[in-house]
Amino acid sequence: MNLPDGRLLKSRVVDDPRDPLAAALDRSVTGYAVLEPQEALLLDTGGTGVLTFRDGVPELAYHTGTDRGGPEALADLATPGPYHVELYDLAPDALDALGDPDALSVPPGMPAERLAGDPALAASTRRAAPEPRDPDPTAGDGGDREPGAVEAFLRDEAKIEAIREQAREEAERRAEEWGFDV
């Protein structure tokens, strides 16, 4: 995905992606966010996520490390925080040249559900989406159930093993801090 130069609105480290998703919705941002998870920063995995927004509503998702788009990109990006996030503003017509909408498209509420675990933000996002824009068949029931993203995540053994290793290291570190024998 070739990203055009945009006007930087925000650059910061956040614990989870809820803040930039809510900011994009509240400000009706037309542009994109670049999310770099902690594992990419610390483990040099090279994988960042890109979400595009039109009037604050997510449209496309892409993961640079796996070269996957759509719900699968969200599954690749769903890792423990923190995240370094940059939010950019673009001219609306600049979004039209970003990539294949069929391969990269996500239902409007899915990023809030999958990345931030925030059903209220997901519902607000779905309400803000134009009617024909919402391809999610479960919109309005409080969840964006898309088995493809979950299945893609569960099939990614390397990602699951990386999460297990990170949890193991964190548990060992805390055990040492608390004086337990490791």
N, C-alpha and C positions, 0 to 999 in steps of 0.2 A: 504494500500500500504506500503510494507516494503521497506524503502529506504536504499540502501547500503551506507557505509561511502564513502564520496567523498572528494576531495580536495577543500576547500573553496577558491573561487576566489574573492568573493565580499560579504560584509555584510553592509547594509546601510538602511536608511529610505529614501523613495522617495515619491514624491507627487502622482505619478501614475506609473503603471507598464511599461510604454514605455521604460524607461531607462534599466531595466534588459532584456527586450525582444530585444531591439536594441543591447545591449552588447552581448547577447548570439549569435545573428545573426552575428554581426561584428567579433566576436572572433571564430566563428564556434564551439561553445561549444557543447560537447557531455556530458550531465549530467542532472542536474535538478535545478529548482529554487523553493524555499519555500517562499510563499508570505503570510504575516500575515497582514490583513487589520486593520485599525484603530479601527473598532468596536470590533474586537477580542482582541486588546490590551486594550481598555478602558472599554468595557462592559463585558469582560471575557466570550465571546461567545464560545471560544474554536475552532473556525473554521479557519483553514488555507488552503491555496491552494498549490498544487504541480503541476508544469509543467515540463515535461521532454523534452529534446532537443536532436536531433541527428544532428550533424554538423550545429548547430544554428537554426534548424527548429523545432518548437514545434510538439510533437507527441501525448503525453498523458496529460490529466488533471484529477485531483482528488481533492475533497474538504473533509477535515477531519471532519468537523462539521456535514455535511449532509450525508457523506458516498456515495456521488454520483460522477460519473465520466463523462468524455466527455464534450459535450456542456453544459450539466446541471451543471457541476462543475464550468464552466466559469460563468454561470448565478449566481451561489451562491457566487462567488468571486467578481462579479462586484458591488463593493460598493465604496463610496467616499473614497479617500485616506486621509492621507498618508498610506503607506504600509512599513512594515519592510521586506526587501528582502535579502535572502541569495542565492547566485548562486554557485553551486558546479560542479566540473569537475569529470567525471567518465570514466572508460575504456568502450569502446563501447559495449562489451559483457555483462557488468553489467546491461545495460538497458533492455536486453532481458528477465530478470527474474522479472521485476517490477510488472507486472499485466496483466490482460486480455486486450489485445489491442482492441478487439471489443467493450468492455464496456467503455474504457477510452479514445479512440482515438478522436482527434480533427483535423479538417482541418488546414493546416499550417497557413493560414492567420487569422483564427478566434480569437486567443488570442489578436493579435494586434488590431483587429476591436472591439472586445467586451470589453476588459479590458482597452486598451489605447485610443480607439477611433481614431486610426491613420491609415487611408486607405493607405497612402504611405508605411508605414512599413509593412502593411499586403500584399501589392502587392510585395514588395521586398522579403518578406518571401516566398510567393508563387513561385516567380521566382527561389529562392534558393532550393526549394523542388524538390526531384527527381520526375520524371513524374508519376510513378505508385503510389507514396505516397499520392497524392492529391485526396482524395475522395470527395472533394467539387465540386458539379455540377456547381456552378457559378464562379469558379476560372477564373480570367482573366477579369471579368466584373466590377472589382473594389469593390466588396462586397462579404462577406461570409454570405449569407442569409440562416440561418438555423432556421426555425420556432420553432423547439424543444427547443432550449435554451431560446428563448424569452418567449415562453409559459410556460416553467418551472419556469422562474423568476416571471412571472405575477401570477402564481398559488400559489406562496410562500407568503401567507398573512403575516406571521410573519416577513419576511424580508422587505416587503413593509411597514408594520407598524413601524418597527425599523427605516427605512429610514425617514418616516414621523416624528417620534418622534425626531430623530436627527435634522431634518430640523427645527422643531418647537422650540427646545431648542436653536438652533443657532440663529433663528430669535428673540427670546426673549432676548438672550444675547446681540445681536446687537442693539435691540431697547433700552435696558437699557443703553448701551454705548453711544448712540446718544441722550439720554435724552427724549425718547418717553415714554408715560405712557403705561404700559403693562397690 
